[in-house]
C-alpha cells in the first residue's frame, strides 16, 4: 500500500517502464529510449524541447516549443497514443482574442499546460515589451483564446496550480530583469478571475547549494499529494563552461503554498546523458510537465534536454517524496508565509 496518495485522476495507460535506467541513488529514472523527440520533427522546425503534455480523451495531447529554422520559437500542438511517440500539427497554434480575431504573440516559448475544472490553460513566455508571461485557454484544443498578460515584464516560468485554493487561481512565477536573470526566486500570486493578480508571496529562492546557486524557476504544474504540493523545478549553477540546469524537488503546504514544507538539498536529475549534455544549449534538464496516476502513484516527468530534445524520467510518489523529505533543508525565508 502506498505511503503517500496522489490527489487526482487515474491514468492507467500512462507511460511507464519497469526497471527504467537509474545510474545513481537519485529517485528519477530515465526512460531507456530517450530522447522521445529528436531534431527536425517537422518541416520548418529544427528542435522541440521544454514542452508540456497531459492526458486527453483517453489519449495524450501536448503543447510544444518548436524552434523554427529562423530561430523564432512558437507553440505547436502534438498528439500521441502513448505519450512517447508524437505527431505534430504542421502549423503553429493560432491564438485569437476574446472577439475571435487573430492575436498572435511575437514569439512564444517554454509552454506549460494545466486543466482547471473544465478548461485547459496554456502558459508560456512571450514578448510584452520585454519577456513576460502569456496565457490562453481552450476547451477542445481547436480554438485558443489568449488572455491578458498576468504581469508586467520581466517575468518567466509561470506555472498554474491544477485547482483553485480558497476559490482563487494560484500561479508560480519567477520575476527577473531585462537580462537573463541575475536574480531568480519563485513567487506565488493569486487571482479571482485570471485578470487581476495580487497577494504576491515569496515561495523560495536560490540556495547556497551549488547546483541551484544562480537561480531557480517553476517547472511542472504542482502535483497534489497527501503530503502537500509536489513541485518539480529547475535549479541553475554557473561553471567555467557556462550554466547547468538540473531538476530539483520541493513540497509546498497544501493550503498555503507559499510555505515550503520540504526542499531537497540535492538535485533529482542533472545532465549526464549525451542528449542532456550535448545540444544547442548544452547541460540542460528543464522540467515542464508530469503525467501522474492516482491509482498507482506513478509519475512521469517530461523535461527539455540541451534545448534540443525531450526526455522522460519515471518515479513513484513514495520514492520521490521520501527522498525529498530525507534530504530536506528548509531555510527560514522559505518556511515563512512570504509576506513582507
Secondary structure, DSSP 8 states (H G I E B T S, - for coil): --SS-B-S---TTS---TT-B-SSS-S-EE-TT--SB-S--BTTEEEEEEEEEEEETTEEEEEEEEEETTS-EEEEEEEESSSSS-EE-SS---EE-TTS-B---S-EEEEEEEEETTEEEEEEEEESSSEEEEEEEESSSS-EEE---SS-SSEEEEEE-SS-BTTBEEEEEEE--SSS-SS--EEEEEESSSSSEEEEEEEE---SSGGGSSEEEE-S--EEETTEEEEEEEEEEEETTEEEEEEEEEEE-SS-TTSEEEEBSS-SB-S-SHHHHSSSS-SBEEEEEEEEETTTTEEEEEEEETTTEEEEEEEEHHHHHHHHHHTB---HHHHS----
